[in-house]
């Protein structure tokens, strides 16, 4: 059955889905969709100060094309979709797109990653449609430092999203990049968010996707967190996760670490990515392995597209280190262009 011919917004049955398994035996169930490369911040670890040259609108996948890819993904066993950017809420119609995904694919979990600058007005509707969770980027609680990192004075907007999401009971994760000049005091202050609130706070190793020369963030992040938060106790997780999670006595939430630069999560990687212009990435560190936009716009069938995706997933490298060594392009791209 052609997925794009289902009527009344129907979905393919996840029970009938044929599993998508790579050549290392890893089951792929997680799809990250970057719906735009545009952003209302200029975070220094994500892009150069002048920003990046935006992709033309007609070269960006349409919402209809994105919805078709989600349906194809569902037929291959995808159970989780994360909508990212750039900043997804700078693209007109993002909230309507999220609502359609939730309505048409009730069995799939839909999440959104946002910097929170323009998100607060959408929180009532996100709650209404039953969004499965928000990942909120927040690297510091200090206003001057926030400006230095993002090159914009928008901390109050982000905190409005933070408090609003908690008030509405929306599942919340905080993503905090630890840069080379992130202080211990900043990390501890962010930790207090997990002390007083039921959320997951994840500290992220800085990765080489700033569009500028890469400098590692210094001491091993795990060792630093152990020093700053004595009593960290690792939480065994029921499902595959990018972050290692830790509990602390007296904390309502958890503290986590995403070891992106050291590639500690590669062994259990269960995700694929689609960039704003429709390039499939089977690894964060590849240059793109399949032009889905070309397939969509030349009239390829769903079966042909799913077959091409399966072929690419069947030729993954074992980890990000191997992938990075294989690439011809050694320039670090902006994270905004690849969707995180």
Secondary structure, 3 states (H helix, E strand, C coil): CCHHHCCCCCCCCHHHCCCEECCCCCEECEEEEECCCCCCCCCCCCCCCCCCCCCCHHHCCCHHHHHHHHHHHHHCCCCEEEEECCCHHHCCCHHHHHHHHHHHCCCCEEEEEECCCCCHHHHHHHHHHCCCEEEEECCCCCHHHHHHHHCCCCHHHHHHHHHHHHHCCCCEEEEEEECCCCCHHHHHHHHHHHHHCCCEEEEEECCCCECCCCCCCCCCHHHHHHHHCCCCEECCCCCCCCCEEEECCCCCCEEEEECCCCCCCHHHCCEEEECCCCEEECCCCCCCCEEHHHHHHCCCCHHHHHHHHHHHHCCCCCCHHHHHHHCCCCCCCEHHHCCC
